[in-house]
């Protein structure tokens, strides 16, 4: 069969054809089997990216998982259209990892592949048109209008045209109607041009003609020729200044980036003349998007406590595959990581360091780059598609033996991992909530290490209860770091009672007197301040003072958050936004006021209270750009900002010597949240943000504003009493059957019609009750937020026994139930979402 992709005749080996099981980036339960054409037999292997047809029209990138000689029994295998590469992009360990993730997290392997591969390694297709070779306008029974004639005339000049080309020719924006008409009239054919998204970075360079560069007399002759042409002479002098070929002729081979000459103001026309006359040569090379930096230091000097921790970790690795490093904030865990990474790399192994946030990544990368230079790759979602592909290829080629990244970096093509470090392992940022796979990077990293027979180090000042439980049960090794690096002191805590200050009329713009005084002291001493509030925007909502009206999202069951910048109200769930009304739509009153505190409002209040201070804000709104985090942190680190207001982004890993005061605006909001982990998260967040204060000689100060200072958790945070807090909370967890004593699954039912969603959720719940495993089922209940993006939400919770095969059996039978339900006509439009370890 002859196509755009060439001869697709199947391979014959005697009487047998060869087939490949291909993973496709679509949510289907199984892999599809394709024929391997004869001409591709020698080019195909496990992990290769191939082009295949899926359905009638779709062209997809697939990954070969298995090659065999068994044809499918339920359908006729289509041929593989083409192979995209000469070497595999994915290795067998990755495919095993994807298969485990699909099984454990109740999703499809295609969904895992879709999340794992950078977009640049997946195909894009562009619709194009061409003349139908059998079309004859003279004999066609269909008349053509003027625009159709114009388009066909253009196609006679070109072999093919994109839809954009058609729009330009016809001078209109939408040409789909005309295309459809010409297809019906059999005048044109529509096809998909398949292309790779990844584009290597190409650099244009300039160098001297090789004969001139080797002969000084020839070079002098050139200068004599151009002496009357000052612009050409200026270009040659600039080149020799940048590339001193007189001293070392070999330097000419590398040449000079053309951009250097252009940016220096050299004449473009004179440069072209020199190239035309053969004095200079212009050529192109593919270059990396990342600077090949050299390491500036050989290593780090560990304190006595750090050395002891390092030795204990290595000893624990002799018996355990996973070790918890429980080090207080500021204890210098990063230095311990560096020494362990160096040892692993020296032994020929690869290393992955997982960090929870891009903000933390940008801050720590500079420190690590000084030690590891160009052998270290960085991988996170703010990188462009092309940059992510270059890191992927860098791991494949061995250029990057050490990678620092966020949760998606567990999917990189490692083939000899020796060590995985998960820093701040307790962080909720490691959990992927949407779309599938809804994995937890810490847990997945432990599995990835097991597949590579590597070791995993979990580092944190406030371990997650699951991790600490595993350490206490001797499943994990356990090492502590109990002193701050350089003998820096732990901060001094203060509880500021907001209700008392309000009664005494001392509360100003939501800041207590104590908070204001400590901030002013820091400013007077030219020190820096961090203010933490886990809510972005100006205020949680706007309310009418007369009738109590509160604006709500049109598509979700939530109030709109007021953002003063732009004078608009936004939904933080679906992105809906609208302008702030001048009067109340319900009663007409003009008394509309902002209720509650957001980072934007705190920033404004600080400007009024401390007009001399330089204030910056770090939240999702101010860090959307690629280098948003970096710019803010650089300004703060260089002393150009006195007070930094932020959300949870500022609680992790930041290390600035001038920060002496940390203010926590509304501790109650973190603590009083409808989640069984609320206490655990409050302890973690407050301890982490407090740990940013006083990380050098001077002792830091932490002010926690609260309306309930008598709460025991505040005393435990101030005393750093994690163990007693853990014991107290675990008693509650065991009594009411919550992790780590059970395994949780959340099953969400979504539909645009309330009654349909409710009926499906109840039916599913009843069917789950028939699964014969030890379990507790809760629900179905309307979701905490009952509607998001016009979809009504119901939730069921399954608490499963951790012993035996209860989990695997329940998951297996649940997926069969969901498959059966979605085949049912009544529930075909329902969306069922399974989330394993949901909180």
C-alpha positions, 0 to 999 in steps of 0.5 A: 500500500503506497502512502505519504509514508512510503511502502507499508508492506508487512514483514514476512518471516516465513509465514509469520508477520511481526507485530508491536504493542504500542502505548498511545497517549489516549485514555484506553484500557489496553495497548493497541497492536500494529503491524510492523512493515517490512521496511521498518523491521530493522529500525524498530525496538522497545521504547521507539517513538512511532507514528500510527493511525488511531481511528479513522482520522487521528495520527498519534505518537506511540511508544513501542512496548513489545514486539511479537508475532501474535496478531490481535484477534478482535480487530485487524492490525493497522500498519505502523506508518513511520519511526520517528528516531534512530534511537529509543527515547524511552527505556524498558524500566520507564515502561515498567514504571508507567505500567506500575503507575497505571495499575496503582493509581487506577488510570490507563498507561496511555494517560501516564505516557501523556504525562511523562513525555514532554509535549515536544516529543509528541506529534502535532498535525496540521490540516492541509489541502491539495487538488484532487487529481481526478477533479475536472472543472469542465466535466464536474456536475457542481458549479464553483463560486468565485471564492472556490475558483480563486482557491483552486487557482492558488492550489494549481500554483502550489502542491499543498496549502494550509488553512492559514494559507487559504485565509490569506488567499481569500482575505477572510478569517473562517474558510471552513465552509468553503473547504467543506463545499470543495470536499463535497464537490470532490475538488480537493483532498484534505490531509494531515501533515504530521510533524515533530514539535521539537525544534533544535536551537540553531545558531548562526556563526561567522569565521574567517576563511580558513586559508586566510586564518592560517596565513598572516600575510593573507590576512594583512592583504585583506586589511590592505584591501578594506582599508578604504572601507572603514565599515568592513575594516571595523567588522574584521577588527571586532572579529579579531578582538573576539577571536584572536587567531593571531595567537591561536589559529585553532580558535577560528574553527569555532568562530563567533556568533553572528549576533555579537557583531550585529549587537555591536552595531556592525553594518549588516550590508558590509558583513554580507559583502565580506561573506560574498567576497569569501573573506568571512564564512557564515555557517549554522550549528545546533546548540544547547539552550542551556549554558554549559557552566563550569563548577566553581567549587569542589564541594562543601565543608560539613559541620560535625553534626552534618558529617555524623548525619551523612555517615548515619544515612550511608549506614542506614542504606546498608539495610534499608532502601529508604531513609528519612532525614529529619532535620530542623529548619536551617540545619543544612540538609542541602550540604548533606545532599551535595556530599551524597550526590557527589559520591553517587556520581563518582560511582557512575550512578545517576541522581535525581533531586526532587523539589516541591516548587519551582520557586524553591528550584530556582533558589537552590539551583544556583547553589548546586550549579556552583558545585556540579556545573554543566553535568546538572540538568534542571527540569520543571513546567516553566521550561518551554517544550524545546527546553524540556526535550533538551533536558530529556535528550541530555539524560538519554545521552549522558550529558546530565547525570544529575537532575534537579526537578519538580514532580514531573522529573520522575518521568525522565529516561534514567537508566542507572539511577543510584540515588533519589532525594526527595526534599521537603517530602511532606509537601502537598505540591508533590501530589498531582490532582488533575489530570490523570495520573493522580500520583504522589511524586514521593511515593512514585519516586520510591517505586522508581528507586526500587525498579533501579535498585537505587536508594531514596532519601526523604528530607524534611523538618516536618515529616508527613505522618505516613513517612514518620510512621514508616520510620517508627515501624522500622520500614525506613531508616531514620536519621536526625539533624537537630542543630542549625548550621553554624549554630544559628539559633531557632527563632523566638515565637510570639502569639499575637491575639487579634481579638484582644487588640481589636477590643483595645482598638490596637488592630490597624489594617489587620496588623496587631501592635506586636506585629507592627512593632517587630516589622518597624524594628527590622526596618530600622535595623535594615533587616528584611521581613517575610509576611505569610498569608495563604490566600492570594488576591485582594480579599476572599470576597466582596459583600453588600453591607446592607443586604449581605449579597456576595458575588458567586461564580456562574459556573462553580459553587464558590464566591469570587475572589476580589483582585484590586489590580484590574478591579475584577473578581475571579474564580480560582477554580475555573478562571471566570472573571468579571468587573466589580459592580458599582452597586449591589445587583440585589438591592442597589446599595453602593455599600460594597466592601471587601471581606477577608485578607489576601496577599494583594490587600496585605501588600497595600496595607503594609504600604500604608503602615510603612510608607518608607519600605520597599514591598514585593508580593510573591504569589501565583499572580506575580509569578506566572512568567517563566522567570517571575520567581527568579526576579522576585527572589533576586530582588529580595536577595540583593536587598532591593526589597524590605518586605516580601508578602507571599503565599505558601511559596515563601515557606519552602527552602528560602535562605536569606541572611537578612530575614529576621522577622516572619509574620503569619497573618491568619494562622486560624484559617490554616488550622480550621479547615475541613480536612483530617490533615488540617492539624498536620498541614498547619504544623508543617506550614507554620514551622516551615515559614518560621524557619525562614527567620534568623538563619545566621548570627542574629536570632529571628522573631516569628509573630503568629496572629490568631484569634485562638492563642490557647490552642495546644498546637501553637505551643507545640509549634513554638516548642518544636515538639513534633513527636508529641504532636504526632502521637496525639494526632495519630491517636485520632487517626487510628480511632477513626480509621484514617491514613496511615492505618488505612488506604484511602480512595476517593471516587468522584462523579461529575455531570452537568445535570444534578439528578443524573450525577446523584443517581450515578454516584449512588448506583456506583456506591452500591456496586462498590459495597458488593466488592468482597474486601475489608473496607469502610465506604463513606458517601456519596456526598455532595462535594465540598465545592458542589459544582465546578465548571458547570459540573455537579460533583458527588464524592465517595470515600473508600477506606481499605485495609492495608494488609493482604490484597484488599487494595489491588482487588478493590481497584481491579473490581472498581475499574470493571464496575466503572467500565460497565457503568460508562457503557450504560446508555444512561451514564454515558456522559458521566465522568468518574474520577478515581483518586488514590491517596487523595489528600 
